[in-house]
């Protein structure tokens, strides 16, 4: 029974993901369209752009969670930097190089990039 329930849950999640993607691809209308156009967005203005503008406006107003989400989307958060560092360390290990010096150099590089992003 657990396998059937798990499969059903996966199908439901997939269906919801597809439906949400379809909604985000629809053209924005009304206030959402007007706000995007006022910001200078050219071309097709869809609901995804409207959602991102809403997130941007929250961040601009000082919502820390919105700022963190934007940094996450852009790949400029600490988790992304840590993942990149771990991937580099793994690549060095596979190449048979001494990782301690290389990892410290890469860490300095990543931390410098994070500090300059603020």
C-alpha distances in whole Angstrom, upper triangle without the diagonal:
4,5,5,6,9,10,11,12,14,16,17,18,20,21,23,24,26,27,29,30,32,33,35,36,38,42,43,45,47,47,45,47,50,49,48,51,54,52,53,50,51,49,46,45,41,39,38,41,42,39,40,44,42,41,44,46,44,45,49,49,48,44,43,39,40,43,40,38,40,41,38,38,41,40,42,40,41,37,38,41,39,37,40,42,39,39,43,43,40,42,45,44,43,46,47,49,50,48,49,52,50,47,50,52,49,48,51,51,47,49,52,50,48,51,53,50,51
4,5,5,6,9,10,10,12,14,15,16,18,20,21,22,24,26,27,28,30,31,33,35,36,40,41,43,45,45,43,45,48,47,46,49,51,50,51,48,49,47,44,43,39,37,36,39,40,36,38,41,40,38,42,43,41,42,46,46,45,41,40,36,37,39,37,34,37,38,34,34,38,36,39,37,37,33,34,38,36,33,37,38,35,35,39,39,37,39,42,40,39,43,44,46,47,44,46,49,47,44,46,48,45,44,47,47,44,45,48,46,44,47,49,46,47
4,5,5,6,9,10,11,12,14,15,16,18,20,21,23,24,26,27,29,30,32,33,35,39,40,42,45,45,42,44,48,46,45,48,50,49,50,47,47,46,43,42,38,36,34,38,39,36,37,41,40,38,41,43,41,42,46,46,45,41,40,36,37,39,37,34,37,37,34,34,37,35,38,36,36,33,34,37,35,32,35,37,34,34,38,38,35,37,40,39,38,41,43,45,45,43,45,48,45,43,46,47,44,43,47,46,43,44,47,45,43,47,48,46,47
4,5,5,6,9,10,11,12,14,15,16,18,20,21,23,24,26,27,29,30,32,33,37,38,41,43,44,41,43,46,45,44,47,50,48,49,46,47,45,41,40,37,35,34,37,38,35,37,40,39,38,41,43,41,42,46,46,45,42,41,37,38,40,37,35,37,38,35,34,37,36,39,38,38,35,35,39,37,34,37,39,37,36,40,40,38,40,43,42,40,44,45,47,48,46,48,50,48,45,48,49,46,45,49,48,45,46,49,47,45,48,50,47,48
4,5,5,6,9,10,10,12,14,15,16,18,20,21,22,24,26,27,28,30,32,36,36,38,41,41,39,41,44,43,42,45,47,46,47,44,45,43,40,39,35,33,32,35,36,33,34,38,36,35,38,40,38,39,43,43,42,38,38,34,35,37,35,32,35,36,32,32,35,35,37,36,36,33,33,37,35,33,36,38,36,35,39,40,37,39,42,41,40,44,45,47,48,45,47,49,47,44,47,48,45,44,47,47,43,44,47,45,43,46,48,45,46
4,5,5,6,9,10,11,12,14,15,16,18,20,21,23,24,26,27,29,31,34,35,38,40,40,37,39,43,42,40,44,46,44,45,42,43,41,38,37,33,31,30,33,34,31,32,36,35,33,36,38,37,37,41,41,40,37,36,32,32,35,32,30,32,33,29,29,32,31,34,32,33,29,30,33,32,29,32,34,32,32,35,36,33,35,39,38,37,40,42,43,44,41,43,46,43,41,43,45,41,40,44,43,40,41,44,42,40,43,45,42,43
4,5,5,6,9,10,11,12,14,15,17,18,20,21,23,24,26,27,29,33,34,36,39,40,37,39,42,41,40,43,45,44,44,41,42,40,37,36,32,30,29,33,33,31,32,36,35,33,37,39,37,38,41,42,41,38,37,33,33,36,33,30,33,34,30,29,33,32,35,33,34,31,31,34,33,30,33,35,33,32,36,37,34,36,39,38,37,40,42,44,45,42,44,47,44,42,44,45,42,41,45,44,40,42,45,42,41,44,45,42,44
4,5,5,6,9,10,10,12,14,15,16,18,20,21,23,24,26,27,31,32,34,37,38,35,37,40,39,38,41,44,42,43,40,41,39,36,34,31,29,28,32,32,29,31,34,33,32,36,38,36,37,40,41,40,37,36,33,33,35,33,30,32,34,30,30,33,33,36,34,35,32,32,36,35,32,35,37,35,34,38,39,37,38,42,41,40,43,45,47,48,45,47,49,47,44,46,47,44,43,46,45,42,43,46,43,42,45,46,43,44
4,5,5,6,9,10,11,12,14,15,16,18,20,21,22,24,26,30,30,33,35,35,33,35,38,37,36,39,41,40,41,38,39,37,34,33,29,27,26,29,29,27,28,32,30,29,33,34,33,34,37,38,37,33,33,29,29,32,30,27,29,31,27,27,30,29,32,31,32,28,29,33,32,29,32,34,32,32,36,37,35,36,40,39,38,41,43,45,45,43,44,46,44,41,43,45,41,40,43,42,39,40,43,40,38,41,43,39,41
4,5,5,6,9,10,11,12,14,15,16,18,20,21,23,25,28,29,32,35,35,32,34,37,36,35,38,40,39,39,36,37,35,32,31,27,25,24,28,28,26,27,31,30,28,32,34,32,33,36,37,37,33,32,29,29,31,28,25,28,29,25,25,28,27,30,29,30,27,27,30,30,27,29,32,30,29,33,34,32,33,37,36,35,38,40,42,43,40,42,44,41,39,41,42,39,38,41,40,37,38,41,38,36,40,41,38,39
4,5,5,6,9,10,11,12,14,15,16,18,20,21,23,27,28,30,33,34,31,33,36,36,34,37,40,38,39,36,36,34,31,30,26,24,23,27,28,26,27,31,30,29,32,34,33,34,37,38,38,34,34,30,30,32,30,27,29,31,27,26,29,29,32,31,33,29,29,33,32,30,32,35,33,32,36,37,35,36,39,39,38,41,43,45,46,43,45,47,44,42,44,45,41,41,44,42,39,41,43,40,39,42,43,39,41
4,5,5,6,9,10,10,12,14,15,16,18,20,21,25,26,28,31,31,29,31,34,33,32,35,38,36,37,34,35,33,30,29,25,22,22,26,26,23,25,29,27,27,30,32,31,32,35,36,36,32,32,28,28,31,29,26,28,29,26,25,29,29,32,31,32,29,29,33,33,30,33,35,34,33,37,38,36,37,41,41,40,43,45,46,47,44,46,48,45,42,45,45,42,41,44,43,39,40,43,40,38,41,42,39,40
4,5,5,6,9,10,10,12,14,15,16,18,20,24,25,27,30,30,27,29,32,31,30,33,35,34,35,32,33,31,28,27,23,21,19,23,24,21,23,26,25,24,27,29,28,29,32,33,32,29,29,25,25,27,25,22,24,26,23,21,25,25,28,27,28,25,25,29,29,26,29,32,30,30,33,34,33,34,38,38,37,40,42,43,44,41,42,44,41,39,41,42,38,37,40,39,35,37,39,36,34,37,38,35,36
4,5,5,6,9,10,11,12,14,15,17,19,22,24,26,29,30,27,28,32,31,29,32,35,33,34,31,31,29,26,25,22,20,19,22,23,21,22,26,25,25,28,30,29,30,33,34,34,31,30,27,26,28,26,23,25,26,23,21,25,25,28,27,29,26,25,29,29,26,28,32,30,29,33,34,32,33,37,37,36,39,41,42,43,40,42,44,41,39,41,42,38,37,40,39,35,37,39,36,34,38,38,35,36
4,5,5,6,9,10,11,12,14,15,17,21,22,25,27,28,26,27,30,30,29,31,34,33,34,30,31,29,25,24,21,19,18,22,23,21,23,26,25,25,28,30,29,30,33,34,34,31,31,28,27,29,28,24,26,28,25,23,26,27,30,30,32,29,28,32,32,30,32,35,34,33,36,38,36,37,40,41,39,42,45,46,47,44,46,47,45,42,44,45,41,41,43,41,38,40,42,39,37,40,41,37,38
4,5,5,6,8,10,10,12,14,16,19,20,22,25,26,23,24,28,27,26,29,31,30,31,28,29,27,24,22,19,16,16,20,20,18,20,23,22,22,25,27,26,27,30,31,31,28,28,24,23,26,25,21,23,25,23,21,24,25,28,27,29,27,27,30,31,28,31,34,33,32,35,37,36,37,40,40,40,42,45,46,47,43,45,46,44,41,43,43,40,39,41,40,36,38,40,37,35,38,38,35,36
4,5,5,6,9,10,11,12,15,18,19,22,25,25,22,23,27,26,24,27,30,28,29,26,27,25,22,21,17,15,14,17,18,16,18,21,20,20,23,25,24,25,28,29,30,26,26,23,22,24,23,19,21,23,20,18,21,22,25,25,27,24,24,27,28,25,27,31,30,29,32,34,33,33,37,37,37,39,42,42,43,40,42,43,40,38,40,40,36,36,38,37,33,35,37,33,32,35,35,32,33
4,5,5,6,9,10,11,13,16,18,21,24,25,22,23,26,26,24,27,30,29,29,25,26,24,20,20,16,15,14,18,19,17,19,22,22,22,24,27,26,27,30,31,32,29,29,26,24,27,26,22,23,25,22,20,23,24,27,27,30,27,26,30,31,28,29,33,32,31,34,36,35,35,39,39,38,41,43,44,45,43,44,46,42,40,42,42,39,38,41,39,35,37,39,35,34,37,37,34,35
4,5,5,6,9,10,11,15,16,18,21,22,20,21,24,24,23,26,28,28,28,25,25,23,20,19,15,13,13,17,17,16,18,21,20,21,24,25,25,27,29,30,31,28,29,26,24,27,26,22,23,26,23,21,24,26,29,29,31,29,28,32,33,30,32,35,35,34,37,39,38,38,42,43,42,44,47,47,48,45,47,48,45,43,45,45,41,40,43,41,37,39,40,37,35,38,38,35,36
4,5,5,6,9,10,13,14,17,20,20,17,19,22,21,20,23,25,25,25,22,23,22,18,16,13,10,10,14,14,12,15,17,17,17,20,22,22,23,26,27,27,24,25,22,20,23,22,19,20,22,20,18,21,22,25,25,28,26,25,29,30,28,30,33,33,32,35,37,36,37,40,41,40,42,45,45,46,43,45,46,43,40,42,42,38,38,40,38,34,36,37,34,32,35,35,31,32
4,5,5,6,9,12,14,17,20,21,17,18,22,21,19,22,25,24,24,20,21,19,16,15,11,10,9,12,14,12,14,17,17,17,20,22,22,23,26,27,28,25,26,23,21,23,23,19,19,22,19,17,19,21,24,25,27,25,24,28,29,27,28,32,31,30,33,35,34,35,38,39,38,40,43,44,45,42,43,44,41,39,41,40,37,36,38,36,33,35,36,32,31,34,34,30,32
4,5,5,7,10,12,15,18,20,17,17,21,21,19,22,25,24,24,21,21,18,15,14,10,10,10,13,14,14,16,18,19,20,22,24,24,26,28,29,30,28,29,26,24,26,26,22,22,25,23,20,23,25,28,28,31,29,28,31,33,31,32,35,35,34,36,39,38,38,42,43,42,44,47,47,48,45,47,48,45,43,44,44,40,40,42,40,36,38,39,36,34,37,37,33,34
4,5,5,9,10,12,15,16,14,15,18,18,17,19,22,22,22,19,20,18,14,13,9,7,8,12,12,11,14,16,16,17,20,21,21,23,25,26,28,25,27,24,21,24,24,21,21,24,22,19,22,25,27,28,31,29,28,32,33,31,32,36,36,35,38,40,39,40,43,44,44,45,48,49,50,46,48,49,46,43,45,44,41,40,42,40,37,38,39,35,34,37,36,32,33
4,6,8,9,12,15,16,12,13,17,16,14,17,20,19,20,16,17,16,12,10,7,5,5,8,9,8,11,13,13,14,17,18,19,20,22,24,25,23,24,21,19,21,21,18,17,21,19,16,19,21,24,24,28,26,25,28,30,29,29,33,33,32,35,37,37,37,40,42,41,43,46,46,47,44,45,46,43,40,42,41,38,37,39,36,33,34,35,32,30,33,32,29,30
4,6,9,12,16,17,13,13,17,17,15,17,20,19,19,16,16,13,10,9,6,6,7,9,11,11,13,15,16,17,19,21,22,23,25,26,28,26,27,25,22,24,24,21,20,23,21,18,20,23,25,27,30,28,27,30,32,30,31,34,35,33,36,39,38,38,41,43,42,43,46,46,48,45,46,47,43,42,43,42,39,39,40,38,35,36,37,33,32,35,34,30,32
4,6,9,13,15,12,11,15,16,14,16,19,19,19,16,16,14,10,9,5,6,8,10,11,12,14,15,16,18,20,21,22,24,26,27,29,27,29,26,23,26,26,23,22,25,24,21,23,26,28,29,33,32,30,33,35,34,34,38,38,37,39,42,42,42,45,46,46,47,50,50,51,48,50,50,47,45,47,46,42,42,43,41,38,39,40,36,35,37,36,33,34
4,6,10,12,10,8,12,13,12,13,16,16,16,13,13,11,7,6,4,6,9,9,9,12,14,14,16,18,19,20,22,24,24,26,28,27,29,27,23,26,27,23,22,26,25,22,24,27,29,30,34,33,31,34,37,35,35,39,40,39,41,44,43,43,46,48,47,49,52,52,53,50,51,51,48,46,47,46,43,43,44,41,38,40,40,36,35,37,36,32,33
4,7,8,6,5,9,10,9,10,13,14,14,12,13,12,9,6,5,5,8,8,7,10,12,12,12,15,16,17,19,21,21,23,25,24,26,24,21,23,25,22,21,24,24,21,23,26,28,29,33,32,31,34,36,35,35,39,40,39,41,44,44,44,47,49,48,49,52,52,53,50,51,51,48,46,47,46,42,42,43,40,38,38,39,35,34,36,35,31,31
4,6,6,5,8,10,10,11,13,15,16,14,15,14,11,9,8,8,12,11,9,12,15,14,14,17,18,18,20,23,23,23,26,25,28,26,23,25,27,24,23,27,27,24,26,29,31,32,36,35,34,37,39,38,39,42,43,42,44,47,47,47,50,52,52,53,56,56,56,53,54,54,51,49,50,49,46,45,46,44,41,41,42,38,37,38,37,34,34
4,5,5,6,9,10,11,12,14,16,15,16,16,14,11,11,11,14,14,11,13,16,14,14,18,19,17,19,22,22,22,25,25,28,27,23,26,28,25,24,28,29,26,28,31,32,33,37,37,36,39,41,40,41,44,45,45,47,49,50,50,53,54,54,56,58,58,58,55,56,56,53,51,52,51,47,47,47,45,42,42,43,39,38,39,38,34,34
4,5,5,6,9,10,10,12,14,14,16,17,15,12,12,11,14,13,9,12,14,12,11,15,16,14,16,19,19,19,22,21,24,24,21,23,25,23,22,26,27,24,26,29,30,31,34,35,34,36,39,39,39,42,44,43,45,48,48,48,51,53,53,54,57,56,57,53,54,54,51,49,49,48,45,44,45,43,40,40,40,37,35,36,35,32,31
4,5,5,6,9,10,11,13,11,14,14,12,9,9,8,10,9,6,8,11,9,9,12,13,12,14,17,17,18,21,20,23,21,18,20,23,20,19,23,23,21,22,26,27,28,31,31,30,33,36,35,36,39,40,40,41,44,45,45,47,49,49,51,53,53,53,50,51,51,48,46,46,45,42,41,42,40,37,37,37,34,32,34,32,29,29
4,6,5,6,9,10,11,9,11,11,10,6,8,9,11,9,7,11,12,10,12,15,15,15,17,20,19,20,23,23,25,24,21,23,25,22,21,24,25,22,23,27,28,29,33,33,32,34,37,36,37,40,41,41,42,45,46,45,48,50,50,51,54,53,54,51,52,52,49,47,47,46,43,42,43,40,38,38,38,35,33,35,33,30,30
4,5,5,6,9,10,10,12,13,12,10,12,12,14,12,10,13,14,11,12,16,15,14,17,20,18,19,23,23,26,25,22,23,26,24,22,25,27,24,25,29,29,31,34,35,34,36,39,38,39,42,43,43,44,47,48,48,50,52,52,53,56,55,56,53,53,53,50,48,49,47,44,44,44,41,39,39,39,35,34,35,34,30,30
4,6,5,6,9,9,12,14,13,10,12,12,13,10,8,11,11,8,9,13,12,10,14,16,15,16,19,19,22,22,18,20,23,21,19,22,24,21,22,26,26,27,31,32,31,33,36,36,36,39,40,40,41,44,45,45,48,50,50,51,54,53,53,50,50,50,47,45,45,44,41,40,40,38,36,36,35,32,31,32,30,27,26
4,5,5,7,6,9,10,10,7,9,10,11,8,7,10,10,7,10,12,11,11,15,16,15,17,20,20,22,22,18,19,22,20,17,21,22,19,20,23,24,26,30,30,29,31,34,33,33,36,38,37,39,42,43,42,45,47,47,48,51,50,50,47,48,47,45,43,43,42,39,38,38,36,33,34,34,30,29,30,29,25,25
4,5,5,5,7,9,10,8,11,13,14,11,10,14,13,11,13,16,15,14,18,19,18,20,23,23,26,25,22,22,25,23,21,24,25,22,22,26,27,29,33,33,32,34,37,36,36,39,41,40,41,45,45,45,47,50,50,50,53,52,53,50,51,50,47,45,46,44,41,41,41,38,36,37,36,32,32,33,31,28,28
4,5,7,10,13,14,12,14,15,16,13,12,15,14,11,13,16,14,13,17,18,16,18,21,22,24,25,21,22,25,23,21,24,26,23,23,27,27,29,33,34,32,34,37,37,37,40,42,41,42,45,46,46,48,51,51,52,54,53,54,50,51,50,47,46,46,44,42,41,41,38,36,36,35,32,31,32,30,27,27
4,6,9,12,14,11,14,15,15,11,11,14,12,9,12,14,11,11,15,15,14,16,19,20,22,22,19,19,22,20,18,20,22,20,20,23,24,26,29,30,29,31,34,34,33,36,38,38,39,42,43,43,45,47,48,48,51,49,50,47,47,46,44,42,42,41,38,37,37,34,32,32,31,28,27,28,26,23,23
4,6,10,12,11,14,16,16,12,12,15,14,11,15,16,14,14,18,18,17,19,22,23,25,25,21,21,24,23,19,22,24,21,20,24,25,27,31,32,30,31,35,35,34,37,39,38,39,42,43,42,45,47,47,48,51,49,50,47,48,47,44,42,43,41,38,38,38,35,33,33,32,29,29,30,27,24,25
4,7,8,7,11,13,12,9,10,13,12,10,13,15,13,14,18,18,17,20,23,23,24,24,20,21,23,21,18,21,22,19,19,22,23,26,29,30,28,30,33,32,32,35,37,36,37,40,41,40,43,45,45,46,49,48,48,45,46,46,43,41,42,40,37,37,37,34,32,33,32,28,28,29,27,24,25
4,7,7,11,14,14,11,13,16,15,13,17,19,17,18,22,22,21,24,26,26,28,27,24,24,26,24,21,23,24,21,21,24,25,28,32,32,30,32,35,34,33,37,38,37,38,41,42,41,44,46,46,46,49,48,50,47,48,47,44,43,43,41,38,39,39,36,34,35,34,30,30,32,29,26,28
4,6,9,13,13,11,13,16,16,15,18,20,19,20,23,24,24,26,29,28,30,29,25,26,28,25,22,25,25,22,22,25,27,29,33,33,31,33,36,35,34,37,39,37,38,42,42,41,44,46,46,46,49,49,50,47,49,48,45,44,45,43,40,40,40,37,35,37,36,32,32,34,32,29,30
4,6,10,11,9,11,14,14,14,17,19,19,20,23,24,24,26,28,28,29,28,24,25,27,24,22,24,25,21,21,25,27,29,33,32,30,33,35,34,33,37,38,37,38,42,42,41,44,46,45,46,49,49,50,47,49,48,45,44,45,43,40,40,41,38,36,37,37,33,33,35,33,30,31
4,7,8,6,7,11,11,11,13,15,15,17,19,20,21,23,25,24,26,25,21,22,24,21,19,22,23,19,20,24,25,27,31,31,29,31,34,33,33,36,38,36,38,41,41,41,44,46,45,46,49,49,50,47,48,48,45,43,44,43,39,39,40,37,35,36,36,32,31,33,31,28,29
4,5,5,6,9,10,11,13,15,16,17,19,20,21,23,25,24,25,23,20,22,23,20,18,22,21,18,19,23,25,26,30,29,27,30,33,31,32,35,36,35,37,40,40,40,43,45,44,45,48,48,49,46,47,47,44,42,43,42,39,39,40,37,34,35,36,32,31,33,32,28,29
4,5,5,6,9,10,10,12,14,15,17,18,20,21,23,21,23,21,18,20,21,18,17,20,20,17,19,22,24,25,28,28,26,29,32,30,31,34,35,34,37,39,39,39,42,44,44,45,48,48,49,45,47,47,44,42,43,42,39,38,39,37,34,35,35,32,30,32,32,28,29
4,5,5,6,9,10,11,12,14,15,17,18,20,21,20,21,19,16,17,18,15,14,17,16,13,15,18,20,21,25,24,23,26,28,27,27,31,32,31,33,36,36,36,39,40,40,41,44,44,45,42,43,43,40,38,39,38,35,34,35,33,30,31,32,28,27,29,28,25,26
4,5,5,6,9,10,10,12,14,15,16,18,20,19,20,19,15,17,18,15,13,16,17,13,15,18,20,21,25,25,23,26,29,27,28,31,32,31,33,36,36,36,39,41,41,42,45,44,45,42,43,43,40,38,39,38,34,34,35,32,29,30,31,27,26,28,27,23,24
4,5,5,6,9,10,11,12,14,15,17,19,17,20,18,15,17,18,16,14,18,18,15,17,20,22,23,26,26,25,28,30,30,30,33,35,34,36,39,39,39,42,44,44,45,48,47,48,44,45,45,42,40,41,40,37,36,37,35,32,32,33,29,28,29,28,25,25
4,5,5,6,9,10,11,13,14,15,17,15,17,15,12,14,16,12,12,15,15,13,15,18,20,20,24,23,23,25,28,27,28,31,32,32,34,36,37,37,40,42,42,43,46,45,46,42,43,43,40,38,39,38,35,34,35,33,30,30,31,27,26,28,27,23,23
4,5,5,6,9,10,10,12,14,15,14,15,14,10,12,13,10,9,12,13,10,12,15,16,17,21,21,20,23,25,25,25,28,30,29,31,34,34,35,37,39,39,41,43,42,43,39,40,40,37,35,36,35,32,31,32,29,26,27,27,24,22,24,23,20,20
4,5,5,6,9,10,10,12,14,14,16,15,11,12,15,13,11,14,15,13,14,18,18,19,23,24,23,25,28,27,28,31,32,32,34,36,37,38,40,42,42,43,46,45,45,42,42,42,40,37,38,37,34,33,33,31,28,28,28,25,24,25,24,20,20
4,5,5,6,9,10,11,13,11,14,13,9,12,14,12,11,15,16,14,16,19,20,20,23,24,23,26,28,28,29,32,33,33,35,37,38,39,41,43,44,45,47,46,46,43,43,43,41,38,39,38,35,34,34,32,29,29,30,27,25,26,25,22,21
4,5,5,6,9,10,11,9,11,10,6,8,10,8,8,11,12,11,13,16,16,16,20,20,20,22,24,25,26,28,30,30,32,34,35,36,38,40,40,42,44,43,43,39,40,40,37,35,35,35,32,30,31,29,26,26,26,23,21,23,22,19,18
4,5,5,6,9,10,9,11,11,7,8,11,10,8,11,13,12,12,16,15,16,20,21,20,22,25,25,25,28,30,30,31,34,35,36,38,40,40,42,44,43,42,39,39,39,37,34,34,34,31,29,29,28,25,25,25,22,20,21,20,16,16
4,5,5,6,9,9,12,12,9,10,13,12,11,14,16,15,16,19,19,19,22,24,23,25,28,28,29,31,33,34,35,37,39,39,41,43,44,45,47,46,46,42,42,42,40,37,37,37,34,32,32,31,28,27,27,25,22,23,22,19,18
4,5,5,7,5,9,9,6,8,11,11,10,13,15,15,16,19,18,18,21,22,22,24,26,27,28,30,32,33,34,36,38,39,41,42,43,45,47,45,45,41,41,41,39,36,36,36,33,31,32,30,27,26,27,24,22,22,22,19,17
4,5,5,5,6,8,5,5,9,9,8,10,13,13,14,16,15,15,18,19,20,21,24,25,25,27,29,30,31,33,35,36,38,39,41,42,44,42,42,38,38,38,36,33,33,32,30,28,28,27,24,23,23,21,18,19,19,15,14
4,5,7,9,11,9,8,12,12,11,13,16,16,16,19,17,17,20,22,22,24,26,27,28,30,32,33,34,36,38,38,40,42,43,44,46,44,44,40,40,39,38,35,34,34,31,30,29,28,25,24,24,22,19,19,19,16,14
4,6,9,11,9,10,13,14,13,16,18,18,19,21,20,20,22,24,25,26,28,30,30,32,34,35,36,38,40,41,42,44,46,47,49,47,46,43,42,42,40,37,37,36,34,32,32,31,28,27,27,25,22,22,22,19,16
4,6,9,8,8,11,13,12,14,16,17,18,20,18,17,20,22,23,24,26,27,28,30,32,33,34,36,38,39,40,42,43,45,46,44,44,40,39,39,38,35,34,34,32,29,29,28,26,24,24,23,20,19,20,17,14
4,6,5,6,9,10,11,13,14,16,17,19,17,16,18,20,21,22,24,25,27,28,30,31,33,34,36,37,39,40,42,43,45,43,43,39,38,39,37,34,33,34,31,29,29,28,25,24,25,23,20,20,21,18,15
4,5,5,6,9,10,11,12,14,15,16,15,13,15,16,18,19,21,22,24,25,27,28,30,31,33,34,36,37,39,40,42,40,39,35,35,35,34,30,30,30,28,25,26,25,22,20,22,20,17,17,18,15,13
4,5,5,6,9,10,10,12,14,15,14,12,14,15,17,18,20,21,23,24,25,27,29,30,31,33,35,36,37,39,41,39,39,35,34,35,33,30,30,31,28,25,26,26,22,21,23,21,17,19,20,17,15
4,5,5,6,9,10,10,12,14,13,12,15,16,17,19,21,21,23,25,26,27,29,31,32,33,35,37,38,39,41,40,39,36,36,36,34,31,31,31,28,26,27,26,23,22,23,20,17,19,19,16,15
4,5,5,6,9,10,11,12,11,10,13,14,15,16,19,20,21,23,24,25,27,29,30,31,33,35,36,37,39,38,37,33,33,33,31,28,28,28,25,23,24,23,19,18,19,17,14,15,16,12,11
4,5,5,6,9,10,10,9,7,10,11,12,14,15,17,18,20,21,22,24,26,27,28,30,32,33,34,36,35,34,31,30,31,29,26,26,26,23,21,22,21,17,17,18,16,13,15,16,12,12
4,5,5,6,9,10,10,9,12,12,12,15,17,17,18,21,22,22,24,26,27,28,31,32,33,35,37,36,35,32,32,32,30,27,28,28,25,23,24,23,19,19,21,18,15,17,18,14,15
4,5,5,6,8,9,9,12,13,13,15,17,17,18,21,22,23,24,27,28,28,30,32,33,34,37,35,35,32,32,32,30,27,27,27,24,23,23,22,18,18,19,16,14,16,16,12,13
4,5,5,6,5,5,9,10,9,11,14,15,15,17,19,20,21,23,25,25,27,29,30,31,33,32,32,28,28,28,26,23,24,23,20,19,20,18,15,15,16,13,10,13,13,9,10
4,5,5,6,5,9,8,8,10,12,12,13,16,17,18,20,22,23,24,26,27,28,30,32,31,31,27,28,28,26,23,24,24,20,19,20,19,15,16,17,14,12,15,16,12,14
4,5,8,9,12,11,10,13,15,14,15,18,19,19,21,24,24,25,27,29,29,31,33,32,33,29,30,30,27,25,26,26,22,21,23,21,17,18,20,16,15,18,17,14,16
4,6,8,11,12,9,11,15,14,14,17,19,18,20,22,23,24,26,28,28,29,32,31,31,28,28,28,25,23,24,23,20,19,20,18,15,16,17,13,12,15,14,11,13
4,6,9,8,6,8,11,10,10,13,15,15,16,19,20,20,22,24,25,26,28,27,28,24,25,25,22,20,21,20,17,16,18,15,12,14,15,12,10,14,14,11,14
4,7,8,6,7,10,11,11,13,15,16,17,19,21,21,23,25,26,27,29,27,27,24,24,24,21,19,19,19,15,14,15,13,10,11,12,9,7,10,11,8,10
4,6,5,6,9,10,11,13,15,16,17,19,20,22,23,25,26,27,29,28,27,23,23,24,22,19,19,19,16,14,15,14,11,11,13,10,8,11,12,9,11
4,5,5,6,9,10,10,12,14,15,16,18,20,21,22,24,26,27,25,24,21,20,21,19,16,16,17,14,11,13,13,9,9,12,10,8,11,13,11,12
4,5,5,6,9,10,10,12,14,15,16,18,20,21,22,24,26,25,24,20,20,22,20,16,17,18,15,13,15,15,11,12,15,13,11,14,16,14,16
4,5,5,6,9,10,11,12,14,15,17,18,20,21,23,24,23,23,20,20,21,19,16,17,17,14,13,15,14,10,12,14,12,10,14,15,13,15
4,5,5,6,9,10,11,12,14,15,17,18,20,21,23,21,21,17,17,18,15,13,13,14,10,9,11,10,6,8,11,9,8,12,13,12,14
4,5,5,6,9,10,10,12,14,15,16,18,20,21,20,19,15,16,17,15,11,12,14,10,9,12,12,8,10,13,12,11,14,16,15,17
4,5,5,6,9,10,11,12,14,15,16,18,20,19,19,16,17,18,15,13,15,15,12,11,15,14,11,13,16,14,13,17,19,17,20
4,5,5,6,9,10,11,12,14,15,17,18,17,18,14,16,16,13,11,13,13,9,10,13,11,9,12,14,12,12,16,17,16,19
4,5,5,6,9,10,11,12,14,15,17,15,15,11,12,13,10,7,10,10,7,7,10,10,8,10,13,12,13,16,17,17,20
4,5,5,6,9,10,10,12,14,15,15,14,11,12,14,12,9,12,13,10,10,14,13,11,14,17,16,16,19,21,20,23
4,5,5,6,9,10,11,12,14,14,15,12,14,15,12,10,14,14,11,12,15,14,13,16,18,17,17,21,22,21,24
4,5,5,6,9,10,11,12,11,12,9,12,12,9,8,11,11,8,10,13,12,11,14,16,16,17,20,21,21,24
4,5,5,6,9,10,11,10,10,6,9,10,8,6,10,11,9,10,13,13,13,15,18,18,18,21,23,23,26
4,5,5,6,9,10,10,11,9,12,14,11,10,14,15,12,14,17,17,16,19,21,21,21,24,26,26,28
4,5,5,6,9,9,11,9,13,14,11,11,14,14,12,15,18,17,16,19,21,21,22,25,26,26,29
4,5,5,6,5,7,6,10,11,8,9,12,12,11,14,16,16,16,19,21,21,22,25,26,26,29
4,5,5,6,7,7,10,12,10,10,14,15,14,16,19,19,19,21,23,23,25,27,29,29,32
4,5,8,10,10,14,15,13,14,17,18,16,18,21,21,21,24,26,25,27,29,30,31,34
4,6,9,10,14,14,12,13,17,17,16,19,21,20,21,24,25,25,27,30,30,31,34
4,7,8,12,13,12,13,16,17,17,19,21,21,22,25,26,27,28,31,32,32,35
4,6,9,10,8,11,13,14,14,16,18,18,20,22,23,24,26,28,29,30,33
4,6,7,7,9,11,12,13,15,17,18,19,21,22,23,25,27,28,30,32
4,6,5,6,8,10,10,12,14,15,16,17,19,20,22,24,25,26,29
4,6,5,6,9,10,11,12,14,15,16,18,20,21,22,24,26,28
4,5,5,6,9,10,11,12,14,15,17,19,20,21,23,25,27
4,5,5,6,9,10,11,12,14,15,17,18,20,21,23,25
4,5,5,6,9,10,10,12,14,15,16,18,20,21,23
4,5,5,6,9,10,10,12,14,15,16,18,20,22
4,5,5,6,9,10,11,13,14,15,17,19,21
4,5,5,6,8,10,11,12,14,15,17,19
4,5,5,6,8,10,10,12,14,15,17
4,6,5,6,9,10,10,12,14,16
4,6,5,6,9,10,11,13,15
4,5,5,6,9,10,11,13
4,5,5,6,9,10,11
4,5,5,6,9,11
4,5,5,6,9
4,5,5,7
4,5,6
4,5
4
